[in-house]
């Protein structure tokens, strides 16, 4: 008759907010996955690793991969000559 802990006061609304906050947090955690990031393992932010991943996915050609890898490695870039070898 109005004397229960859930009937009056701030406990009921607070519990409801906490419950829905937990539900939203769980949904976000499930959608993001266990890593919580873009799926990249920790420590793979090295530019050469990212370049290798892009090549493996087929986003860049072998020629482009080799050119960019040489730049990242600090090797001098080969100049292309058309028709001349």
Residue frames as qw, qx, qy, qz and C-alpha x, y, z in Angstrom:
[[0.000, 0.885, 0.465, 0.000, 0.00, 0.00, 0.00],
 [0.208, 0.925, -0.072, 0.310, 2.69, 2.42, -0.88],
 [0.522, -0.779, 0.346, -0.015, 5.24, 1.30, 1.67],
 [0.930, 0.073, 0.218, 0.286, 7.30, -1.00, -0.53],
 [0.442, -0.505, 0.298, 0.679, 10.76, 0.01, -1.68],
 [0.297, 0.156, 0.642, 0.689, 9.65, 0.08, -5.35],
 [0.064, 0.755, 0.650, 0.049, 6.45, 2.06, -4.84],
 [0.024, -0.992, -0.113, -0.044, 7.69, 5.50, -3.88],
 [0.483, -0.738, 0.286, 0.373, 10.82, 7.52, -3.74],
 [0.263, 0.787, -0.455, -0.323, 13.89, 7.54, -5.90],
 [0.473, -0.303, 0.821, 0.102, 14.83, 3.86, -5.83],
 [0.685, 0.445, 0.573, -0.067, 12.34, 2.76, -8.52],
 [0.481, 0.872, -0.028, -0.090, 13.28, 5.36, -11.14],
 [0.122, -0.761, 0.627, 0.114, 16.98, 4.92, -10.37],
 [0.611, -0.103, 0.783, 0.049, 16.72, 1.16, -10.79],
 [0.677, 0.626, 0.381, -0.061, 14.92, 1.63, -14.11],
 [0.275, 0.909, -0.293, -0.106, 17.61, 3.99, -15.43],
 [0.314, -0.566, 0.758, 0.076, 20.36, 1.61, -14.32],
 [0.714, 0.173, 0.678, -0.025, 18.58, -1.36, -15.91],
 [0.629, 0.751, 0.199, -0.024, 18.13, 0.36, -19.29],
 [0.052, 0.875, -0.472, -0.099, 21.68, 1.71, -19.17],
 [0.511, -0.333, 0.789, 0.072, 22.94, -1.85, -18.65],
 [0.726, 0.446, 0.523, -0.022, 20.81, -3.09, -21.57],
 [0.437, 0.893, -0.090, -0.059, 22.21, -0.39, -23.89],
 [0.186, -0.746, 0.636, 0.076, 25.77, -1.05, -22.72],
 [0.656, -0.075, 0.749, 0.048, 25.38, -4.79, -23.39],
 [0.683, 0.654, 0.324, -0.030, 23.98, -4.15, -26.88],
 [0.237, 0.913, -0.326, -0.059, 26.88, -1.87, -27.74],
 [0.392, -0.550, 0.735, 0.051, 29.38, -4.42, -26.39],
 [0.736, 0.194, 0.648, 0.023, 27.81, -7.20, -28.48],
 [0.579, 0.804, 0.129, -0.030, 27.76, -5.09, -31.65],
 [0.070, 0.886, -0.457, -0.039, 31.37, -3.93, -31.24],
 [0.882, 0.187, -0.417, 0.111, 32.68, -7.39, -30.46],
 [0.799, -0.495, -0.172, 0.296, 35.25, -8.45, -27.90],
 [0.595, 0.116, -0.004, 0.795, 38.07, -6.22, -29.20],
 [0.090, -0.832, -0.359, 0.413, 36.01, -3.04, -29.10],
 [0.052, -0.633, 0.322, 0.702, 37.95, -1.55, -31.98],
 [0.581, 0.539, -0.291, -0.536, 38.17, -1.96, -35.72],
 [0.993, 0.089, 0.039, -0.070, 39.19, -5.58, -35.40],
 [0.532, 0.643, -0.450, 0.320, 42.86, -4.81, -35.58],
 [0.820, -0.350, -0.340, 0.300, 44.98, -6.55, -32.97],
 [0.335, -0.924, 0.085, 0.165, 46.96, -4.46, -30.54],
 [0.480, -0.566, 0.478, 0.469, 50.34, -3.33, -31.84],
 [0.582, 0.294, 0.622, 0.433, 49.52, -3.63, -35.56],
 [0.191, 0.935, 0.207, -0.217, 49.28, 0.08, -36.20],
 [0.432, -0.428, 0.472, 0.638, 52.70, -0.01, -37.82],
 [0.452, 0.622, -0.149, -0.622, 52.38, 1.59, -41.28],
 [0.217, 0.368, -0.841, -0.331, 54.07, -1.36, -42.98],
 [0.186, 0.171, 0.945, -0.209, 51.64, -3.80, -41.34],
 [0.433, 0.585, 0.362, -0.583, 48.69, -1.70, -42.45],
 [0.356, 0.580, -0.487, -0.548, 50.12, -1.59, -45.97],
 [0.047, 0.164, -0.977, -0.126, 50.54, -5.38, -45.98],
 [0.321, 0.370, 0.773, -0.404, 46.94, -5.79, -44.81],
 [0.450, 0.637, 0.029, -0.625, 45.69, -3.54, -47.62],
 [0.276, 0.452, -0.746, -0.404, 47.68, -5.55, -50.17],
 [0.099, 0.027, 0.989, -0.105, 46.34, -8.82, -48.75],
 [0.390, 0.513, 0.588, -0.489, 42.76, -7.52, -49.05],
 [0.470, 0.406, 0.607, 0.496, 43.40, -6.57, -52.68],
 [0.029, 0.915, 0.270, -0.297, 42.93, -2.85, -52.12],
 [0.072, 0.853, -0.383, -0.348, 46.25, -1.99, -53.78],
 [0.866, 0.446, -0.226, -0.008, 48.27, -3.57, -56.58],
 [0.883, -0.218, -0.013, 0.417, 51.62, -5.31, -56.13],
 [0.486, 0.464, 0.020, 0.740, 53.40, -2.42, -57.82],
 [0.247, -0.775, -0.003, -0.582, 51.78, 0.13, -55.52],
 [0.838, -0.542, -0.054, 0.022, 52.55, -2.09, -52.52],
 [0.817, 0.012, -0.022, 0.575, 56.22, -2.32, -53.43],
 [0.246, 0.613, 0.014, 0.751, 56.53, 1.44, -54.05],
 [0.452, -0.757, 0.002, -0.472, 54.90, 2.38, -50.77],
 [0.902, -0.390, -0.057, 0.173, 56.81, -0.27, -48.84],
 [0.679, 0.253, -0.060, 0.687, 60.07, 1.11, -50.22],
 [0.036, -0.705, 0.029, -0.708, 59.10, 4.61, -49.12],
 [0.698, -0.659, -0.006, -0.279, 58.21, 3.39, -45.64],
 [0.921, -0.181, -0.036, 0.344, 61.43, 1.40, -45.40],
 [0.239, -0.859, 0.195, 0.410, 63.43, 4.49, -46.31],
 [0.632, 0.030, 0.559, 0.537, 64.79, 3.06, -49.55],
 [0.089, 0.400, -0.255, -0.876, 65.19, 5.48, -52.42],
 [0.674, 0.487, 0.419, -0.365, 62.26, 5.39, -54.79],
 [0.483, 0.037, 0.659, 0.575, 62.93, 3.98, -58.23],
 [0.304, 0.502, -0.089, -0.804, 62.11, 6.35, -61.01],
 [0.691, 0.380, 0.615, -0.010, 59.90, 4.98, -63.68],
 [0.029, 0.449, -0.476, -0.755, 60.93, 5.41, -67.25],
 [0.749, 0.438, 0.305, -0.392, 58.49, 4.88, -70.05],
 [0.830, 0.556, -0.042, -0.032, 59.74, 2.54, -72.69],
 [0.342, 0.705, -0.563, 0.264, 63.34, 2.83, -71.53],
 [0.916, -0.381, -0.127, 0.013, 65.02, 0.13, -69.51]]
